Amino acid sequence: MALVVIGGVAAGLSAAARARRIDPQLEIVVLEKGPLISYGACGLPYFVEGRIRDASGLIVYTPEYFRKERNIEVRTQARVVTISHPRREVTLESGDRVRYDRLVISTGARCDTCGLPGLPPSVFTLHTVDDATRLRTFLQEKQPRHGVVIGAGYIGLEAADALRRNGVRVTVLERSANLLLRDDAWWTALVRKQLETHGVELHCGVEAKSIQEDRVGDFPAGVVVVAAGFRPNVELASAAGVEIGRTGAIATDDRMETNLRGVYAAGDCAEVQHLVTGRPTWIPLGTTANKAGRVAGANAAGARERFGGIVGTSIVGLFGVGFATTGLTASQARSEGFSPVAVQIESKNKAGYFQGVKSHVELVCDRATGRLLGGSVVSEDGAAGRINVIATALHAGMRVEQFEQLDLAYSPPFATVWDPLLIAAQQLVRELAK
Amino acid sequence: MALVVIGGVAAGLSAAARARRIDPQLEIVVLEKGPLISYGACGLPYFVEGRIRDASGLIVYTPEYFRKERNIEVRTQARVVTISHPRREVTLESGDRVRYDRLVISTGARCDTCGLPGLPPSVFTLHTVDDATRLRTFLQEKQPRHGVVIGAGYIGLEAADALRRNGVRVTVLERSANLLLRDDAWWTALVRKQLETHGVELHCGVEAKSIQEDRVGDFPAGVVVVAAGFRPNVELASAAGVEIGRTGAIATDDRMETNLRGVYAAGDCAEVQHLVTGRPTWIPLGTTANKAGRVAGANAAGARERFGGIVGTSIVGLFGVGFATTGLTASQARSEGFSPVAVQIESKNKAGYFQGVKSHVELVCDRATGRLLGGSVVSEDGAAGRINVIATALHAGMRVEQFEQLDLAYSPPFATVWDPLLIAAQQLVRELAK
């Protein structure tokens, strides 16, 4: 039995490693189109910033490691150009063919301009280690005074932070009104304030029509980072007859199998189930890629596992403040047919004598049932822990009346006796009673 | 209608404030035996340490605040000596009688030696603001070189930390083999190591038979803190016919009502439901006192609310490391009739370039059902957030297979892509499969 995995980053390598654990005999080949595997794409902005000194700090495992320690063959610079499922084989750009019994597709995602020809050399994307290395070198050599970031999603704003810390005056241009992909005025105001406090100029509802050597539209730009129009790489799969879902990513069942028997998909190219909406969603994140990849690999190797789905949890650090979110915003909830009620509070996360700082918490629940639908936490401290509590409650389908009584840890160095989460929940319960 | 609340700290004041919110007309009287109300008892060790400069920093509200802002009468130095439920009145030490329609008993707890006569002036408990003030003054005036703490529960070890930071060489004597009330060898070893690393000598299985002016048994002690033998103050209630539960604390139903109609109990004197065992428990903590007090107050004022119960979550900081725990230990689980499986792991909480530190995580689940029963987290960073995730899972009755797939927040400044919680869960799932 042979397993072929297309893609050697998060989902692909999780799948391969897990398959090996399930079946020590399986022949496993990972085909990666780029020169490197197993890099932490989420670390790229911190390499650009200069916090990670050497690009090797981004690499977790090498092909040699996989070969020797896991008995998994990893080929780099091995771009798959066609999948022939009837023949159970993939064809590489080089013309080589590789046979499979089981296939895991983890072809990732890209942004619109990735690899577009004809752009000035001052224009970068931030998707691969090579992208990050080129941008870092450019910043050090050219020391641009002004920069423009196109797109106010995670990568865009992390790039803005990284540029700013390199002394670049940054302008962010975002087509929509949303920051960090969230259609939530409260959240957007907090993000905007944090960016502006740290000298980042932000323009929403602005499309970058032209990118020149030294400017984007009217904005001076010695350096440009394009982080907009992210989309799943599905063309290869689609051409092979793999079904694409309504989100534009590869449709999968809860075993991460596609419509083609024995062909699995996971990572930034694939849909997963959203536990709050009960519907397929496409939220490309490393955590999901690893988990779903692991399930795809297990099933491809003959186990029977299911992926439990996601609730859409993420966090991004902007100039030292964590912006964390999970589940649905009120307006997302409304378009999913819920009748959402939302509250926003602001509360100290611990006593002043333990350097307590403000926590901003938003909770959203359904008016009819009280079921929690989502939440956000913004704070210099404790945002990850608190969003994870909300995420866990979403996994459990918890109602706000139950959430209000959570037995959370308290001691002065760590929290307040009424945790900001519980204060928000109390207020939401009062709103529900109105 | 008149509501009388006995006790003016956490549970009592939560009850009074909540009752006022429910019924603006209710006559509410709070009777506090001591001179102060509304102090953060959990802050006392930090006052002894010197981090909180002024005792007023421990006080949240004054009687005047309650009188003016909440229309609640608060009497201090008002010790209740008898409750006559047939006559619906309480009698104070002064001889005054106060009538009630509804009564909330929140008489708190004490340690064995609290107020014992005949002890040398170098012996302290740490239960009231007065205790802490006297100890702080003693430390500053006498600058003892050696100290003994009797009892290795929360207050004992926090006191040891506080003394150590005042330059005192501390020996802790604990009767049992348990540290921080936990019968768990893994946990105990971590606590012991942290204490010893910071120069605290620890002796378990040692009873302090005699306390002299300058020594406890063989151990030199210019200062002694007794933090052992904590027990609920139930004598007043018991004499009035209020039923005492098997834990020795006041038995309550899920509305925090006692066996006497219209008489409620909450806080360190009362039992609450443990959600993991489904049985009444006595775990005196400020968080529970506030939540249960709030429910008692609501019901006493005519609302119908229930207290959802606790899972036994707590955290204590020892020399900068958080020791957090929730639910049952394996041996507690065994004596509750479960067949526990436990794993312990050690994993970085984030990347090295973001000052990642080790997190120690223990998870316990039931072999038959996979249901999570408890866990612990020990780390310099993120212990509170992670224990709260486990606590939320316990509230939800989650199985480890579900917990393993939690969609937790990730980004390099905040976490690792496989959170230590998920790594522990994966290992526990593998243990279950054996």
Interface residues (C-beta under 8 A of the other chain):
Chain A: A10 G40 C42 G43 Y46 R51 I52 G57 Y154 L275 L285 G286 T287 T288 N290 K291 F307 G308 G309 I310 V311 G312 T313 S314 I315 V316 G317 G322 A324 T326 A351 Y353 F354 G382 A383 A384 G385 R386 I387 N388 V389 A391 T392 A393 H395 A396 M398 Q402 Q405 L406 D407 L408 A409 Y410 S411 P412 P413 F414 A415 V417 W418 D419
Chain B: A10 G40 C42 G43 Y46 R51 I52 G57 Y154 L275 L285 G286 T287 T288 N290 K291 F307 G308 G309 I310 V311 G312 T313 S314 I315 V316 G317 G322 A324 T326 A351 Y353 F354 G382 A383 A384 G385 R386 I387 N388 V389 A391 T392 A393 H395 A396 M398 Q402 Q405 L406 D407 L408 A409 Y410 S411 P412 P413 F414 A415 V417 W418 D419
